[in-house]
């Protein structure tokens, strides 16, 4: 049981590290120069927070394939995140 928990913790940390690397690569200002200092750390923090939600944001489209906006987009994202959390909960309890 301890090995399973340790493996799951390692996998989740690896996923966060990859998200951090991807966010760090995107930390560029509007002139194409890499961000530094507080601006860089703020950008990376925001990027890592939203990286999980971005999958649901990409799925927020109408039946014609156009991106949703406003309340419809918010509702779609909330439902997607709720469904993803409900799908992950039974797998975690095994």
Buried (B, 14 or more C-beta within 10 A) or exposed (E): EEEEEEEEEEEEEEEEEEBBEEBBEEBEEEEEEEBEEEEBEEBBEEBBEEBEEEEBBEEBEEEEEEEBEEEEBEEBBEEBBEEBEEEEEEEEEE
